[in-house]
Amino acid sequence: MSSPLPPFRPEDFEERCETCHAPPGQLCHAWCDTGYTAADARADAERHDTHRSARPSAP
């Protein structure tokens, strides 16, 4: 059984992908299996929407 991946660190978003060399903060190439993926982007967007809807609107 494989161990879970470590959590992302803020500095991870300041470096190019080690495998496909995608720029920082960008999606990796489709063939890359080590970097920021569309699934990661979708999960980030869902978390952002959840946090935005959980916060009360400013008066």
Backbone as CSV, one residue per row, in Angstrom:
resi,resn,N_x,N_y,N_z,CA_x,CA_y,CA_z,C_x,C_y,C_z
1,MET,0.849,-1.174,0.000,0.000,0.000,0.000,0.898,1.241,0.000
2,SER,0.581,2.197,-0.809,1.413,3.398,-0.892,0.976,4.420,0.151
3,SER,1.914,5.228,0.569,1.591,6.257,1.555,0.927,7.440,0.858
4,PRO,0.140,8.218,1.589,-0.519,9.375,0.977,0.516,10.430,0.589
5,LEU,0.158,11.214,-0.415,1.047,12.278,-0.850,1.147,13.352,0.226
6,PRO,2.289,13.993,0.351,2.403,15.068,1.331,1.546,16.262,0.907
7,PRO,1.118,17.079,1.852,0.304,18.250,1.479,1.129,19.253,0.689
8,PHE,0.438,20.076,-0.094,1.130,21.126,-0.835,1.691,22.152,0.138
9,ARG,2.847,22.684,-0.180,3.458,23.765,0.589,3.364,25.028,-0.260
10,PRO,3.302,26.209,0.345,3.228,27.443,-0.454,4.353,27.554,-1.475
11,GLU,5.548,27.109,-1.127,6.668,27.208,-2.062,6.518,26.264,-3.260
12,ASP,5.620,25.267,-3.166,5.385,24.388,-4.297,4.814,25.163,-5.482
13,PHE,4.130,26.261,-5.204,3.488,27.026,-6.262,4.411,28.090,-6.834
14,GLU,5.655,28.112,-6.393,6.627,29.070,-6.900,7.693,28.394,-7.754
15,GLU,7.549,27.085,-7.974,8.542,26.326,-8.729,7.890,25.679,-9.940
16,ARG,8.699,25.477,-10.974,8.205,24.739,-12.146,7.995,23.277,-11.764
17,CYS,7.142,22.603,-12.514,6.947,21.171,-12.302,8.254,20.448,-12.589
18,GLU,8.608,19.510,-11.736,9.863,18.775,-11.901,9.846,17.866,-13.128
19,THR,8.669,17.414,-13.545,8.581,16.461,-14.648,8.391,17.135,-15.998
20,CYS,7.383,18.005,-16.111,7.074,18.580,-17.427,7.486,20.047,-17.550
21,HIS,7.986,20.625,-16.468,8.478,22.000,-16.439,7.401,23.044,-16.712
22,ALA,6.145,22.726,-16.364,5.070,23.708,-16.493,5.386,24.885,-15.567
23,PRO,5.026,26.106,-15.972,5.305,27.278,-15.138,4.603,27.196,-13.785
24,PRO,5.101,27.913,-12.783,4.486,27.902,-11.454,3.012,28.308,-11.513
25,GLY,2.175,27.577,-10.811,0.754,27.890,-10.726,-0.062,27.491,-11.936
26,GLN,0.569,26.899,-12.946,-0.141,26.494,-14.156,-0.403,24.993,-14.126
27,LEU,-1.395,24.570,-14.894,-1.656,23.142,-15.018,-0.490,22.482,-15.740
28,CYS,-0.203,21.261,-15.348,0.848,20.500,-16.017,0.337,20.010,-17.363
29,HIS,1.256,19.525,-18.178,0.883,18.930,-19.458,0.053,17.676,-19.208
30,ALA,-0.780,17.314,-20.174,-1.690,16.174,-20.008,-0.954,14.883,-19.673
31,TRP,0.248,14.706,-20.177,0.983,13.460,-19.943,1.679,13.432,-18.588
32,CYS,1.713,14.543,-17.884,2.436,14.624,-16.612,1.574,14.084,-15.470
33,ASP,2.162,13.233,-14.652,1.403,12.663,-13.537,1.929,13.107,-12.174
34,THR,2.773,14.143,-12.137,3.353,14.544,-10.856,2.960,15.937,-10.400
35,GLY,2.408,16.757,-11.263,2.186,18.155,-10.902,0.738,18.528,-10.675
36,TYR,0.480,19.813,-10.798,-0.841,20.390,-10.584,-1.744,19.984,-11.740
37,THR,-2.819,19.286,-11.423,-3.689,18.734,-12.453,-5.022,19.473,-12.510
38,ALA,-5.808,19.165,-13.506,-7.142,19.747,-13.617,-7.984,19.355,-12.403
39,ALA,-7.800,18.143,-11.904,-8.540,17.709,-10.715,-8.150,18.557,-9.510
40,ASP,-6.863,18.902,-9.392,-6.419,19.786,-8.309,-7.072,21.155,-8.444
41,ALA,-7.101,21.684,-9.652,-7.701,22.995,-9.886,-9.182,22.974,-9.549
42,ARG,-9.872,21.898,-9.930,-11.299,21.770,-9.640,-11.523,21.712,-8.129
43,ALA,-10.705,20.936,-7.416,-10.831,20.827,-5.957,-10.563,22.182,-5.293
44,ASP,-9.559,22.918,-5.786,-9.280,24.254,-5.245,-10.468,25.173,-5.450
45,ALA,-11.069,25.124,-6.630,-12.230,25.978,-6.928,-13.407,25.621,-6.028
46,GLU,-13.628,24.328,-5.808,-14.722,23.909,-4.935,-14.482,24.363,-3.500
47,ARG,-13.232,24.242,-3.017,-12.913,24.710,-1.660,-13.131,26.215,-1.551
48,HIS,-12.709,26.945,-2.577,-12.864,28.400,-2.576,-14.345,28.773,-2.528
49,ASP,-15.176,28.097,-3.333,-16.616,28.366,-3.344,-17.248,28.027,-2.005
50,THR,-16.806,26.925,-1.394,-17.348,26.517,-0.099,-17.019,27.564,0.966
51,HIS,-15.774,28.034,0.981,-15.389,29.046,1.964,-16.122,30.356,1.728
52,ARG,-16.310,30.715,0.467,-16.988,31.978,0.155,-18.449,31.900,0.601
53,SER,-19.119,30.769,0.369,-20.536,30.648,0.739,-20.695,30.471,2.248
54,ALA,-19.665,29.991,2.944,-19.751,29.787,4.394,-19.605,31.090,5.158
55,ARG,-18.898,32.062,4.567,-18.702,33.346,5.231,-19.943,34.216,5.087
56,PRO,-20.375,34.865,6.155,-21.508,35.786,6.031,-21.107,36.992,5.192
57,SER,-22.046,37.497,4.447,-21.753,38.666,3.615,-21.604,39.904,4.477
58,ALA,-20.761,40.802,4.007,-20.497,42.033,4.768,-21.717,42.947,4.711
59,PRO,-22.026,43.636,5.824,-23.191,44.547,5.839,-22.958,45.794,5.028
